[in-house]
C-alpha cells in the first residue's frame, strides 16, 4: 500500500537567528523566528510524513511547550521517522520546495538533499529539494519570511 501526505510551513525572517534549512546552516544576515530552530523545510517534510501515515500534524506531536523550545528540527525529523516506522511504513520519496527571495539556495540544494537522506536513512534519489523565488511578490518575495512545501510517499 502506498500513501501520500502533503506539508507546508512558513516562518518570519528575523535578526539574531541562524538560517537553517533541511538541517543545513545557510549563511545569511537573517534567520527564521520560531519556537524551535525554525527549519521550514524540515517542518513541511514532517507534516507530509505524518499526513501520509495519518498521524495528525507537527503541532500534535511537538507542541509549543518548554520541552521543544529551540530544539533542532533534525531531532524532530528523527522522532517523526521513528513514529512512521512504528506503524511499519517506509519512505518511498519526498519532494519539496523552499520559497525564498534571498539567499539564493541553489548552491546548497545538494548538501540539503544529502543531509535529509542521511537523517531519514534513505537513498539521496528518494529526496528532492527545489528552491524558488516569488519574483519579489508576496511576503517571501519581499523577504519577510520563507515558506516550504513537501509531499511524501510511504509504503507498508
C-alpha positions in Angstrom: 0.0 0.0 0.0 1.3 3.5 -1.0 0.2 6.6 0.9 0.8 10.2 0.3 0.9 13.3 2.5 1.4 17.0 2.0 3.1 19.5 4.2 3.5 23.3 4.4 5.3 25.6 6.8 6.2 29.3 7.0 8.2 31.5 9.4 9.2 35.1 9.6 12.7 36.2 8.9 14.3 37.8 12.0 17.7 39.2 13.1 19.7 37.3 15.6 18.7 33.9 14.4 20.5 31.3 12.3 19.0 30.3 8.9 18.7 26.5 8.9 17.1 24.7 6.0 17.0 20.9 5.7 19.3 20.6 8.7 22.0 22.8 6.9 23.0 26.2 8.2 22.9 28.7 5.3 24.9 31.9 5.6 22.5 34.9 5.8 22.0 38.0 7.8 18.6 36.8 9.0 17.2 33.6 10.4 13.8 32.2 11.0 11.8 33.1 14.0 10.1 30.1 15.6 9.7 28.1 18.8 12.2 25.6 17.5 15.1 26.4 15.2 12.5 27.4 12.5 13.6 25.0 9.8 10.6 25.4 7.5 11.8 22.7 5.1 12.0 20.0 7.8 8.7 21.2 9.3 7.0 20.8 5.9 8.5 17.3 5.5 7.5 16.3 9.0 3.9 17.3 8.2 4.0 15.4 4.9 5.3 12.3 6.6 2.8 12.5 9.4 -0.1 13.1 7.0 0.9 10.1 4.8 0.8 7.9 8.0 -2.4 9.5 9.2 -0.6 10.7 12.4 -2.0 14.2 12.6 0.4 17.1 12.3 3.6 18.5 13.7 1.9 20.5 16.5 0.2 17.4 17.8 3.5 15.6 18.4 5.8 18.6 19.0 3.7 21.4 20.7 5.0 24.8 21.6 6.0 23.7 25.1 9.3 24.2 27.0 10.3 20.7 26.0 10.6 21.7 22.4 11.9 25.3 22.8 14.8 25.9 20.5 15.0 22.2 19.6 16.8 21.2 16.4 14.3 20.3 13.7 16.7 17.5 12.8 15.8 15.9 16.1 12.1 16.4 15.4 12.5 14.7 12.0 14.3 11.8 13.6 11.4 11.4 16.0 8.9 11.6 13.2 10.8 8.9 11.3 10.6 6.7 14.3 6.8 7.3 14.6 6.2 6.3 11.0 8.5 3.2 11.3 6.5 2.1 14.4 3.4 2.0 12.0 5.5 -0.2 9.6 5.8 2.5 6.9 9.0 3.2 4.9 9.7 6.3 2.9 9.4 5.9 -0.9 10.2 9.5 -1.7 10.0 13.2 -0.6 9.6 16.1 -3.0 9.9 19.6 -1.6 10.1 23.3 -2.4 11.6 26.1 -0.4 10.4 29.6 -1.4 12.8 32.4 -0.5 13.8 35.5 -2.3 17.2 35.5 -0.7 19.6 34.0 -0.1 20.0 32.1 -3.3 19.7 28.4 -2.3 20.8 26.6 -5.4 24.4 26.3 -4.1 23.1 24.4 -1.0 20.5 22.1 -2.6 22.7 19.1 -2.9 24.1 19.5 0.6 20.5 19.7 1.9 19.4 16.6 0.0 22.4 14.7 1.4 21.6 15.8 4.9 17.9 14.8 4.7 18.8 11.5 3.1 21.2 10.8 6.0 18.7 11.7 8.7 16.0 9.6 7.1 18.3 6.7 6.2 17.2 6.7 2.5 18.9 6.9 -0.8 19.6 10.5 -2.0 17.5 9.8 -5.1 14.5 9.5 -2.7 14.8 13.1 -1.7 14.1 16.1 -3.9 14.6 19.7 -2.9 13.8 22.6 -5.2 14.5 26.3 -4.5 12.2 29.0 -5.8 11.7 32.8 -5.5 8.5 34.7 -5.9 9.9 37.3 -8.2 9.6 40.0 -5.5 5.9 39.2 -4.8 4.2 38.3 -1.5 5.7 38.0 1.9 8.5 35.7 0.7 9.3 38.0 -2.3 9.6 41.0 0.0 11.9 39.0 2.3 9.5 39.0 5.3 9.7 35.2 5.5 10.4 31.8 4.0 7.9 29.1 3.2 8.2 25.4 2.2 6.0 22.7 0.7 6.6 19.0 0.7 4.9 15.8 -0.5 5.9 12.4 0.9 5.0 8.9 -0.1 5.2 6.0 2.2 4.7 2.2 1.7 3.9 -0.6 4.0 
